[in-house]
Amino acid sequence: MATKILHVKLEGKSQLHEPIVKLEGILINIWSIDGGLTWENKNVILDINGNLEIYMSCKAMTGTGWSFYVKEKNGATKYENEGRTGEALESRDGARISNFSERIASVHY
């Protein structure tokens, strides 16, 4: 098992509400200092063995774009994605949920 320091960032094109980020099933504290446009934690300390399990969800007006990444502090980006609230969700067999978006991923570490 390797201990890593990660930087997690969720950035909206407009205000995002109730963001949730879980890494390895652990709820990660993220906060915003700009009224809900950008949410992040620059110092997530995590033990990783094998794949990094990632879950992210957020709410906003339907159609609000966002970008999300997890990268090693001072290192390479491990996961990066973008989307819009209200889009078809792979994790829900293509169902759409108004004002909602999520990503579920497993990244080789």
GIJO-V161519 format. One record per backbone hydrogen bond with DSSP energy under -0.5 kcal/mol. NH is the residue of the N-H (numbers start at 1). CO is the residue of the C=O. If there is no record, write none. Layout:
NH&CO ; NH&CO
This chain:
2&48 ; 4&2 ; 4&46 ; 6&4 ; 6&44 ; 7&71 ; 8&6 ; 8&41 ; 9&69 ; 10&39 ; 11&67 ; 12&37 ; 13&65 ; 16&36 ; 17&59 ; 20&57 ; 22&55 ; 23&26 ; 24&53 ; 26&23 ; 27&25 ; 28&21 ; 31&40 ; 39&10 ; 40&31 ; 41&8 ; 44&6 ; 45&43 ; 46&4 ; 46&44 ; 48&2 ; 48&46 ; 51&49 ; 52&107 ; 53&51 ; 54&105 ; 55&22 ; 56&103 ; 57&20 ; 58&101 ; 59&17 ; 60&99 ; 63&85 ; 64&61 ; 66&83 ; 67&11 ; 68&81 ; 69&9 ; 70&79 ; 71&7 ; 72&76 ; 73&5 ; 75&72 ; 78&70 ; 79&70 ; 81&68 ; 83&66 ; 85&64 ; 86&97 ; 86&100 ; 87&84 ; 89&95 ; 90&88 ; 92&89 ; 93&90 ; 94&89 ; 95&89 ; 95&92 ; 97&87 ; 100&97 ; 101&58 ; 103&56 ; 105&54 ; 107&52 ; 109&50
